[in-house]
Amino acid sequence: MVPGNLDVDRSAVDEARRDPRAFEALYRKYVAQVYSFALYELRDRHAAEDLTAQVFLRALAGLPRFREQAAPPDSSFRVWLFQIARNAISNERRRVRRHPIAPLDLAAEVAGDHDVQATAAEREQLLEALSAIDQLPDDRRRALLLRFVEEMSTREIGLVLGRTEGATRVLIHRSLQSVAAHLAKVGAGGARRTGARGASRTAGRRRAAN
């Protein structure tokens, strides 16, 4: 058990510093989280795999310079890892000079296996939410992904994004408001279309009856 005043990954980090082969434990613990974050951001499996490998190689190379930042029970190592990932993603986007255009269905797959069994309506709602998140500015989008996909604390997210904890809470709140407003707008539009189709069918039946 890790003492209350220690970073949860301190023992694993210290072991990896002594023996780089021990870094595999940290890799196994966080590789799925880094990959899912990269896949959401890049929307390309191969690019996400390459970037994930780069992140861990850079982390391994930089391990001697790593310093704890987060207070327990947060993990400084995880925060540091996602800082590397955020920078790598920004560099990749600058390199390709375009916004990812892969289908939103790819991001939906990352949301969890339970989505495979979801109803068509639930899946449509999920894709609308992902579409709304995709339209947010980079920091707002990443804040939501880190909070609700990677389940980071606001303190951890603030360290990853370079913001205070208070500013991070505001960022997440405003991001959720933007997504909610988008979904409300889409829902209202869908209701109007459904109503119009119903009225059209009713009129058609009346004409046929006459």
GROMACS elastic network, one bead per residue, 0.5 to 0.9 nm:
[ bonds ]
;  ai    aj funct       b0    kb
    2     5     6  0.82319   500
    2     6     6  0.65477   500
    2     7     6  0.78016   500
    2     8     6  0.62340   500
    2     9     6  0.86234   500
    2    10     6  0.85704   500
    2    11     6  0.83381   500
    3     6     6  0.56204   500
    3     7     6  0.84603   500
    3     8     6  0.84619   500
    4     7     6  0.81334   500
    4     8     6  0.87074   500
    4    72     6  0.66253   500
    4    73     6  0.75739   500
    5    71     6  0.78790   500
    5    72     6  0.64035   500
    5    73     6  0.85950   500
    6     9     6  0.82696   500
    6    10     6  0.67730   500
    6    71     6  0.79994   500
    6    72     6  0.63914   500
    6    73     6  0.81691   500
    7    10     6  0.51796   500
    7    11     6  0.83804   500
    7    68     6  0.72120   500
    7    69     6  0.87812   500
    7    70     6  0.73842   500
    7    71     6  0.69486   500
    7    72     6  0.56130   500
    7    73     6  0.67969   500
    7    74     6  0.68474   500
    7    75     6  0.57304   500
    7    76     6  0.66573   500
    7    77     6  0.83655   500
    8    11     6  0.76920   500
    8    12     6  0.86294   500
    8    72     6  0.69573   500
    8    73     6  0.64465   500
    8    74     6  0.69228   500
    8    75     6  0.56860   500
    8    76     6  0.82251   500
    8    77     6  0.87843   500
    9    12     6  0.53625   500
    9    13     6  0.60532   500
    9    14     6  0.85797   500
    9    26     6  0.81383   500
    9    75     6  0.62295   500
    9    76     6  0.76600   500
    9    77     6  0.66441   500
    9    78     6  0.84566   500
   10    13     6  0.50916   500
   10    14     6  0.60288   500
   10    15     6  0.85071   500
   10    68     6  0.83536   500
   10    75     6  0.85097   500
   10    76     6  0.86612   500
   10    77     6  0.81926   500
   11    14     6  0.51356   500
   11    15     6  0.61169   500
   11    16     6  0.86144   500
   12    15     6  0.51014   500
   12    16     6  0.61759   500
   12    17     6  0.86442   500
   12    22     6  0.75447   500
   12    23     6  0.75579   500
   12    25     6  0.71843   500
   12    26     6  0.68337   500
   13    16     6  0.50895   500
   13    17     6  0.62021   500
   13    18     6  0.87517   500
   13    22     6  0.85070   500
   13    23     6  0.74532   500
   13    26     6  0.76766   500
   13    63     6  0.78445   500
   13    77     6  0.78936   500
   14    17     6  0.50890   500
   14    18     6  0.64359   500
   14    19     6  0.86845   500
   15    18     6  0.51810   500
   15    19     6  0.60952   500
   15    20     6  0.79478   500
   15    22     6  0.61680   500
   15    23     6  0.77447   500
   16    21     6  0.66800   500
   16    24     6  0.82616   500
   16    25     6  0.85761   500
   16    26     6  0.84667   500
   16    60     6  0.84491   500
   16    63     6  0.81463   500
   17    20     6  0.61028   500
   17    22     6  0.81864   500
   17    23     6  0.80642   500
   17    60     6  0.87819   500
   17    63     6  0.66907   500
   17    64     6  0.65829   500
   18    21     6  0.89757   500
   18    22     6  0.82354   500
   19    22     6  0.56619   500
   19    23     6  0.76481   500
   20    23     6  0.53875   500
   20    24     6  0.81390   500
   20    60     6  0.75247   500
   21    24     6  0.62407   500
   21    25     6  0.87776   500
   22    25     6  0.60622   500
   22    26     6  0.79100   500
   23    26     6  0.54179   500
   23    27     6  0.63034   500
   23    28     6  0.87810   500
   23    60     6  0.72299   500
   24    28     6  0.60371   500
   24    29     6  0.84941   500
   25    28     6  0.52684   500
   25    29     6  0.62526   500
   25    30     6  0.88697   500
   26    29     6  0.50648   500
   26    30     6  0.62911   500
   26    31     6  0.81631   500
   26    77     6  0.89193   500
   27    30     6  0.55070   500
   27    31     6  0.54138   500
   27    32     6  0.89140   500
   27    56     6  0.70889   500
   28    31     6  0.56388   500
   28    32     6  0.78014   500
   29    32     6  0.76490   500
   29    33     6  0.83959   500
   30    33     6  0.53318   500
   30    34     6  0.63049   500
   30    35     6  0.86060   500
   30    78     6  0.74902   500
   30    81     6  0.86731   500
   31    34     6  0.52718   500
   31    35     6  0.60148   500
   31    36     6  0.85907   500
   31    52     6  0.72801   500
   31    53     6  0.87774   500
   31    56     6  0.82039   500
   32    35     6  0.50952   500
   32    36     6  0.60856   500
   32    37     6  0.85825   500
   33    36     6  0.53207   500
   33    37     6  0.62695   500
   33    38     6  0.86653   500
   33   149     6  0.85283   500
   33   150     6  0.63150   500
   34    37     6  0.51898   500
   34    38     6  0.61675   500
   34    39     6  0.85978   500
   34    48     6  0.88749   500
   34    52     6  0.62595   500
   34    55     6  0.82943   500
   34    81     6  0.80135   500
   34    82     6  0.70599   500
   34    85     6  0.71643   500
   34   150     6  0.87526   500
   35    38     6  0.50574   500
   35    39     6  0.60267   500
   35    40     6  0.86108   500
   35    45     6  0.89456   500
   35    48     6  0.61046   500
   35    49     6  0.66192   500
   35    51     6  0.80646   500
   35    52     6  0.56167   500
   35    53     6  0.89437   500
   36    39     6  0.50080   500
   36    40     6  0.61720   500
   36    41     6  0.85922   500
   36    48     6  0.80043   500
   36   107     6  0.87010   500
   36   110     6  0.63901   500
   36   111     6  0.88525   500
   36   149     6  0.84022   500
   36   150     6  0.84215   500
   37    40     6  0.52916   500
   37    41     6  0.63141   500
   37    42     6  0.86703   500
   37    48     6  0.84339   500
   37    82     6  0.87764   500
   37    85     6  0.83538   500
   37   142     6  0.84580   500
   37   145     6  0.72428   500
   37   146     6  0.77204   500
   37   149     6  0.81515   500
   37   150     6  0.77550   500
   38    41     6  0.51055   500
   38    42     6  0.58890   500
   38    43     6  0.78019   500
   38    44     6  0.86471   500
   38    45     6  0.87494   500
   38    47     6  0.81832   500
   38    48     6  0.50506   500
   38    49     6  0.80448   500
   38    51     6  0.71205   500
   38    52     6  0.70595   500
   38    85     6  0.74787   500
   38    86     6  0.85349   500
   38    89     6  0.71329   500
   39    42     6  0.52303   500
   39    43     6  0.50347   500
   39    44     6  0.61312   500
   39    45     6  0.62347   500
   39    46     6  0.89623   500
   39    47     6  0.78853   500
   39    48     6  0.50858   500
   39    49     6  0.81650   500
   39   106     6  0.82595   500
   39   107     6  0.70898   500
   39   110     6  0.79829   500
   40    43     6  0.55267   500
   40    44     6  0.84418   500
   40    48     6  0.86274   500
   40   106     6  0.82049   500
   40   107     6  0.55802   500
   40   108     6  0.89765   500
   40   110     6  0.77688   500
   40   134     6  0.89820   500
   40   145     6  0.81413   500
   41    44     6  0.86036   500
   41    48     6  0.84114   500
   41    89     6  0.73797   500
   41   100     6  0.78944   500
   41   107     6  0.89059   500
   41   134     6  0.87713   500
   41   141     6  0.89302   500
   41   142     6  0.81968   500
   42    45     6  0.80521   500
   42    47     6  0.69151   500
   42    48     6  0.64864   500
   42    89     6  0.75848   500
   42    92     6  0.86237   500
   42    93     6  0.80728   500
   42    99     6  0.82974   500
   42   100     6  0.57846   500
   42   101     6  0.87225   500
   42   102     6  0.84095   500
   43    47     6  0.81058   500
   43    48     6  0.76230   500
   43   100     6  0.60101   500
   43   101     6  0.72227   500
   43   102     6  0.54643   500
   43   103     6  0.75590   500
   43   104     6  0.78765   500
   43   106     6  0.67005   500
   43   107     6  0.67808   500
   44    47     6  0.53410   500
   44    48     6  0.60226   500
   44    49     6  0.86084   500
   44   100     6  0.78008   500
   44   101     6  0.88362   500
   44   102     6  0.66545   500
   44   106     6  0.81285   500
   45    48     6  0.50510   500
   45    49     6  0.61050   500
   45    50     6  0.86331   500
   45   106     6  0.86508   500
   46    49     6  0.50831   500
   46    50     6  0.61898   500
   46    51     6  0.85401   500
   47    50     6  0.51512   500
   47    51     6  0.60446   500
   47    52     6  0.84903   500
   48    51     6  0.51109   500
   48    52     6  0.59957   500
   48    53     6  0.85951   500
   49    52     6  0.51494   500
   49    53     6  0.63154   500
   49    54     6  0.87183   500
   50    53     6  0.52319   500
   50    54     6  0.63055   500
   50    55     6  0.87681   500
   51    55     6  0.61554   500
   51    56     6  0.87942   500
   51    85     6  0.77226   500
   51    88     6  0.70612   500
   51    89     6  0.75367   500
   51    92     6  0.84692   500
   52    55     6  0.51081   500
   52    56     6  0.64748   500
   52    57     6  0.86767   500
   52    85     6  0.75541   500
   53    56     6  0.54083   500
   53    57     6  0.61921   500
   53    58     6  0.86340   500
   54    57     6  0.50868   500
   54    58     6  0.60758   500
   54    59     6  0.84825   500
   54    85     6  0.86256   500
   54    88     6  0.81048   500
   55    58     6  0.52207   500
   55    59     6  0.61211   500
   55    60     6  0.86523   500
   55    81     6  0.71859   500
   55    82     6  0.85178   500
   55    84     6  0.61266   500
   55    85     6  0.57853   500
   55    88     6  0.72708   500
   56    60     6  0.60308   500
   56    61     6  0.84806   500
   56    81     6  0.77245   500
   56    84     6  0.87579   500
   56    85     6  0.89292   500
   57    60     6  0.51328   500
   57    61     6  0.61717   500
   57    62     6  0.85200   500
   58    61     6  0.50692   500
   58    62     6  0.59639   500
   58    63     6  0.83913   500
   58    84     6  0.77261   500
   59    62     6  0.50454   500
   59    63     6  0.57974   500
   59    66     6  0.85559   500
   59    80     6  0.83425   500
   59    81     6  0.67179   500
   59    84     6  0.75823   500
   60    63     6  0.52312   500
   60    64     6  0.84163   500
   61    64     6  0.75674   500
   61    65     6  0.88648   500
   62    65     6  0.55200   500
   62    66     6  0.65009   500
   63    66     6  0.50562   500
   63    67     6  0.86488   500
   64    67     6  0.85502   500
   66    76     6  0.89919   500
   66    77     6  0.79353   500
   66    80     6  0.79591   500
   67    76     6  0.77701   500
   67    77     6  0.83767   500
   67    80     6  0.88613   500
   68    71     6  0.84223   500
   68    75     6  0.82322   500
   68    76     6  0.51806   500
   68    77     6  0.71973   500
   68    80     6  0.87697   500
   69    75     6  0.83577   500
   69    76     6  0.53423   500
   69    77     6  0.85310   500
   69    79     6  0.84354   500
   69    80     6  0.86238   500
   69   159     6  0.84248   500
   70    73     6  0.81672   500
   70    74     6  0.58005   500
   70    75     6  0.61587   500
   70    77     6  0.86401   500
   70    79     6  0.78426   500
   70   155     6  0.78175   500
   70   156     6  0.71655   500
   70   159     6  0.81292   500
   71    74     6  0.58097   500
   71    75     6  0.76458   500
   71    76     6  0.77863   500
   71   155     6  0.89069   500
   72    75     6  0.70400   500
   72    76     6  0.88023   500
   74    77     6  0.89462   500
   74    78     6  0.82966   500
   74    79     6  0.84237   500
   74   152     6  0.85134   500
   74   153     6  0.77281   500
   74   155     6  0.82830   500
   74   156     6  0.69867   500
   75    78     6  0.53090   500
   75    79     6  0.64228   500
   75    80     6  0.86571   500
   75   156     6  0.79559   500
   76    79     6  0.50762   500
   76    80     6  0.60405   500
   76    81     6  0.84698   500
   76   156     6  0.80805   500
   77    80     6  0.50240   500
   77    81     6  0.59936   500
   77    82     6  0.86221   500
   78    82     6  0.62188   500
   78    83     6  0.85741   500
   78   156     6  0.84228   500
   79    82     6  0.52561   500
   79    83     6  0.62286   500
   79    84     6  0.87847   500
   79   152     6  0.89684   500
   79   156     6  0.59050   500
   79   157     6  0.75677   500
   79   159     6  0.65661   500
   79   160     6  0.56858   500
   80    83     6  0.50142   500
   80    84     6  0.63915   500
   80    85     6  0.86895   500
   80   159     6  0.82561   500
   80   160     6  0.70865   500
   81    84     6  0.52035   500
   81    85     6  0.62923   500
   81    86     6  0.87328   500
   81   160     6  0.86390   500
   82    86     6  0.59221   500
   82    87     6  0.84614   500
   82   160     6  0.61167   500
   83    86     6  0.51108   500
   83    87     6  0.62738   500
   83    88     6  0.85531   500
   83   159     6  0.79319   500
   83   161     6  0.73098   500
   83   162     6  0.88383   500
   84    87     6  0.52773   500
   84    88     6  0.61094   500
   84    89     6  0.86250   500
   84   160     6  0.87172   500
   85    88     6  0.50145   500
   85    89     6  0.60607   500
   85    90     6  0.85661   500
   86    89     6  0.51866   500
   86    90     6  0.62403   500
   86    91     6  0.86821   500
   86   142     6  0.87584   500
   86   160     6  0.76821   500
   86   161     6  0.80916   500
   87    90     6  0.51051   500
   87    91     6  0.61906   500
   87    92     6  0.86065   500
   88    91     6  0.50882   500
   88    92     6  0.61359   500
   88    93     6  0.86577   500
   89    92     6  0.50105   500
   89    93     6  0.61852   500
   89    94     6  0.86123   500
   90    93     6  0.51943   500
   90    94     6  0.62616   500
   90    95     6  0.86087   500
   91    94     6  0.51228   500
   91    95     6  0.61280   500
   91    96     6  0.88458   500
   92    96     6  0.63574   500
   92    97     6  0.84483   500
   93    96     6  0.53905   500
   93    97     6  0.58790   500
   93    98     6  0.66751   500
   93    99     6  0.72451   500
   93   100     6  0.84457   500
   94    97     6  0.50716   500
   94    98     6  0.77225   500
   95    98     6  0.84198   500
   96    99     6  0.82658   500
   98   101     6  0.85756   500
  101   104     6  0.85081   500
  102   105     6  0.83748   500
  102   106     6  0.72807   500
  102   107     6  0.89797   500
  103   106     6  0.58341   500
  103   107     6  0.77234   500
  104   107     6  0.52889   500
  104   108     6  0.64062   500
  104   109     6  0.89536   500
  104   127     6  0.66638   500
  104   130     6  0.70740   500
  104   131     6  0.71590   500
  104   134     6  0.88917   500
  105   109     6  0.64257   500
  105   127     6  0.72019   500
  106   109     6  0.53575   500
  106   110     6  0.70943   500
  107   110     6  0.53486   500
  107   111     6  0.69290   500
  107   127     6  0.86650   500
  107   130     6  0.76495   500
  108   111     6  0.52836   500
  108   112     6  0.77601   500
  108   115     6  0.76729   500
  108   123     6  0.83797   500
  108   126     6  0.73325   500
  108   127     6  0.68651   500
  108   130     6  0.76285   500
  109   112     6  0.62460   500
  109   113     6  0.73000   500
  109   115     6  0.73493   500
  109   116     6  0.80696   500
  110   113     6  0.80008   500
  110   149     6  0.89073   500
  111   114     6  0.82603   500
  111   115     6  0.71487   500
  111   149     6  0.73761   500
  112   115     6  0.59002   500
  112   116     6  0.80643   500
  113   116     6  0.57188   500
  113   117     6  0.78487   500
  114   117     6  0.56850   500
  114   118     6  0.66777   500
  115   119     6  0.83662   500
  115   122     6  0.84491   500
  115   123     6  0.71186   500
  115   126     6  0.89740   500
  116   119     6  0.85987   500
  116   123     6  0.87796   500
  118   121     6  0.80697   500
  118   122     6  0.59694   500
  118   123     6  0.62117   500
  119   122     6  0.51889   500
  119   123     6  0.62097   500
  119   124     6  0.86007   500
  120   123     6  0.51078   500
  120   124     6  0.61126   500
  120   125     6  0.86351   500
  121   124     6  0.50857   500
  121   125     6  0.62475   500
  121   126     6  0.86577   500
  122   125     6  0.50830   500
  122   126     6  0.62026   500
  122   127     6  0.86954   500
  123   127     6  0.61905   500
  123   128     6  0.85754   500
  124   127     6  0.51413   500
  124   128     6  0.61779   500
  124   129     6  0.86458   500
  125   128     6  0.50601   500
  125   129     6  0.62219   500
  125   130     6  0.86403   500
  125   183     6  0.84345   500
  126   129     6  0.50728   500
  126   130     6  0.61712   500
  126   131     6  0.85231   500
  127   131     6  0.59918   500
  127   132     6  0.85457   500
  128   132     6  0.62280   500
  128   133     6  0.86729   500
  128   182     6  0.86078   500
  128   183     6  0.69281   500
  128   186     6  0.81155   500
  129   132     6  0.50651   500
  129   133     6  0.62031   500
  129   134     6  0.85066   500
  129   179     6  0.67962   500
  129   180     6  0.84313   500
  129   182     6  0.82783   500
  129   183     6  0.68507   500
  130   134     6  0.59530   500
  130   135     6  0.86873   500
  130   179     6  0.89350   500
  131   134     6  0.50124   500
  131   135     6  0.64933   500
  131   179     6  0.89836   500
  132   135     6  0.53439   500
  132   136     6  0.68964   500
  132   178     6  0.78746   500
  132   179     6  0.54235   500
  132   180     6  0.85393   500
  132   182     6  0.62335   500
  132   183     6  0.74206   500
  133   136     6  0.53883   500
  133   137     6  0.87597   500
  133   140     6  0.82410   500
  133   141     6  0.57553   500
  133   144     6  0.79634   500
  133   145     6  0.88075   500
  133   175     6  0.81055   500
  133   176     6  0.87966   500
  133   178     6  0.85020   500
  133   179     6  0.63492   500
  134   137     6  0.82165   500
  134   138     6  0.87466   500
  134   141     6  0.67137   500
  135   138     6  0.87861   500
  135   141     6  0.79731   500
  136   139     6  0.80617   500
  136   140     6  0.59567   500
  136   141     6  0.54325   500
  136   175     6  0.74198   500
  136   178     6  0.79743   500
  136   179     6  0.83219   500
  137   140     6  0.54814   500
  137   141     6  0.61420   500
  137   142     6  0.86187   500
  138   141     6  0.52402   500
  138   142     6  0.60726   500
  138   143     6  0.84899   500
  139   142     6  0.51464   500
  139   143     6  0.59673   500
  139   144     6  0.87018   500
  139   161     6  0.71579   500
  139   171     6  0.81701   500
  140   143     6  0.51177   500
  140   144     6  0.64455   500
  140   145     6  0.87702   500
  140   171     6  0.62679   500
  140   172     6  0.67041   500
  140   174     6  0.81237   500
  140   175     6  0.56146   500
  140   176     6  0.89477   500
  141   144     6  0.53901   500
  141   145     6  0.63317   500
  141   146     6  0.86911   500
  141   172     6  0.88631   500
  141   175     6  0.73994   500
  142   145     6  0.50195   500
  142   146     6  0.59654   500
  142   147     6  0.83762   500
  142   157     6  0.87880   500
  142   161     6  0.84000   500
  143   146     6  0.52625   500
  143   147     6  0.60678   500
  143   148     6  0.85668   500
  143   154     6  0.86902   500
  143   157     6  0.65569   500
  143   158     6  0.84883   500
  143   161     6  0.79216   500
  143   168     6  0.76375   500
  143   171     6  0.73504   500
  143   172     6  0.61389   500
  143   175     6  0.81896   500
  144   147     6  0.50766   500
  144   148     6  0.58724   500
  144   149     6  0.76154   500
  144   171     6  0.89332   500
  144   172     6  0.62737   500
  144   175     6  0.72632   500
  144   176     6  0.78956   500
  145   148     6  0.54962   500
  145   149     6  0.50624   500
  145   150     6  0.65333   500
  145   151     6  0.82210   500
  146   149     6  0.57050   500
  146   151     6  0.60665   500
  146   152     6  0.56823   500
  146   153     6  0.84360   500
  146   156     6  0.89071   500
  146   157     6  0.65856   500
  147   150     6  0.58914   500
  147   153     6  0.66432   500
  147   154     6  0.72845   500
  147   157     6  0.72931   500
  147   172     6  0.82723   500
  148   151     6  0.50559   500
  148   152     6  0.75778   500
  149   152     6  0.82340   500
  152   155     6  0.79970   500
  152   156     6  0.59721   500
  152   157     6  0.62861   500
  153   156     6  0.52059   500
  153   157     6  0.62702   500
  153   158     6  0.85796   500
  154   157     6  0.50172   500
  154   158     6  0.59974   500
  154   159     6  0.86059   500
  154   164     6  0.89387   500
  154   165     6  0.58565   500
  154   166     6  0.82743   500
  154   168     6  0.62002   500
  154   169     6  0.64450   500
  154   172     6  0.87387   500
  155   158     6  0.51273   500
  155   159     6  0.63656   500
  155   160     6  0.87788   500
  155   163     6  0.89094   500
  155   164     6  0.75838   500
  155   165     6  0.50934   500
  155   166     6  0.86507   500
  155   168     6  0.78114   500
  156   159     6  0.51473   500
  156   160     6  0.62831   500
  156   161     6  0.86991   500
  156   165     6  0.82667   500
  157   160     6  0.50235   500
  157   161     6  0.60912   500
  157   162     6  0.82242   500
  157   163     6  0.80522   500
  157   165     6  0.79162   500
  157   168     6  0.70595   500
  158   161     6  0.51686   500
  158   162     6  0.55701   500
  158   164     6  0.54721   500
  158   165     6  0.53929   500
  158   166     6  0.84754   500
  158   167     6  0.77393   500
  158   168     6  0.55259   500
  158   169     6  0.86798   500
  159   162     6  0.50536   500
  159   163     6  0.62908   500
  159   164     6  0.74575   500
  159   165     6  0.81179   500
  160   163     6  0.79010   500
  161   164     6  0.89058   500
  161   168     6  0.84333   500
  163   166     6  0.81515   500
  163   167     6  0.61264   500
  163   168     6  0.61825   500
  164   167     6  0.51667   500
  164   168     6  0.61409   500
  164   169     6  0.87484   500
  165   168     6  0.50251   500
  165   169     6  0.63451   500
  165   170     6  0.88261   500
  166   169     6  0.52031   500
  166   170     6  0.64741   500
  166   171     6  0.86743   500
  167   170     6  0.51285   500
  167   171     6  0.61077   500
  167   172     6  0.87055   500
  168   172     6  0.61724   500
  168   173     6  0.85216   500
  169   172     6  0.52318   500
  169   173     6  0.61395   500
  169   174     6  0.86406   500
  170   173     6  0.50494   500
  170   174     6  0.60930   500
  170   175     6  0.84270   500
  171   174     6  0.52933   500
  171   175     6  0.60547   500
  171   176     6  0.86477   500
  172   175     6  0.50086   500
  172   176     6  0.61739   500
  172   177     6  0.86119   500
  173   176     6  0.52342   500
  173   177     6  0.62843   500
  173   178     6  0.87779   500
  174   178     6  0.62327   500
  174   179     6  0.87030   500
  175   178     6  0.51276   500
  175   179     6  0.63235   500
  175   180     6  0.86341   500
  176   179     6  0.50832   500
  176   180     6  0.60301   500
  176   181     6  0.85069   500
  177   180     6  0.50778   500
  177   181     6  0.60826   500
  177   182     6  0.85949   500
  178   181     6  0.51616   500
  178   182     6  0.62356   500
  178   183     6  0.87102   500
  179   182     6  0.51024   500
  179   183     6  0.62187   500
  179   184     6  0.85897   500
  180   183     6  0.51318   500
  180   184     6  0.60631   500
  180   185     6  0.85608   500
  181   184     6  0.50843   500
  181   185     6  0.61698   500
  181   186     6  0.86479   500
  182   185     6  0.51392   500
  182   186     6  0.62219   500
  182   187     6  0.85656   500
  183   186     6  0.50166   500
  183   187     6  0.59607   500
  183   188     6  0.85096   500
  184   187     6  0.50132   500
  184   188     6  0.61181   500
  184   189     6  0.85800   500
  185   188     6  0.51913   500
  185   189     6  0.62356   500
  185   190     6  0.86344   500
  186   189     6  0.51070   500
  186   190     6  0.61351   500
  186   191     6  0.86560   500
  187   190     6  0.50557   500
  187   191     6  0.61978   500
  187   192     6  0.86928   500
  188   191     6  0.51273   500
  188   192     6  0.63171   500
  188   193     6  0.87349   500
  189   192     6  0.51667   500
  189   193     6  0.62824   500
  189   194     6  0.86325   500
  190   193     6  0.50962   500
  190   194     6  0.60743   500
  190   195     6  0.85152   500
  191   194     6  0.50565   500
  191   195     6  0.60668   500
  191   196     6  0.85318   500
  192   195     6  0.50810   500
  192   196     6  0.61155   500
  192   197     6  0.86449   500
  193   196     6  0.50471   500
  193   197     6  0.61783   500
  193   198     6  0.85850   500
  194   197     6  0.51840   500
  194   198     6  0.62012   500
  194   199     6  0.86755   500
  195   198     6  0.50732   500
  195   199     6  0.61801   500
  195   200     6  0.85709   500
  196   199     6  0.51189   500
  196   200     6  0.61279   500
  196   201     6  0.86808   500
  197   200     6  0.50230   500
  197   201     6  0.62158   500
  197   202     6  0.86496   500
  198   201     6  0.51966   500
  198   202     6  0.62345   500
  198   203     6  0.86762   500
  199   202     6  0.50948   500
  199   203     6  0.61781   500
  199   204     6  0.85687   500
  200   203     6  0.51670   500
  200   204     6  0.61625   500
  200   205     6  0.87340   500
  201   204     6  0.50054   500
  201   205     6  0.62685   500
  201   206     6  0.87064   500
  202   205     6  0.51910   500
  202   206     6  0.63162   500
  202   207     6  0.87781   500
  203   206     6  0.50874   500
  203   207     6  0.62648   500
  203   208     6  0.86499   500
  204   207     6  0.51806   500
  204   208     6  0.62129   500
  204   209     6  0.86197   500
  205   208     6  0.50612   500
  205   209     6  0.61186   500
  205   210     6  0.87206   500
  206   209     6  0.50421   500
  206   210     6  0.63527   500
  207   210     6  0.51940   500
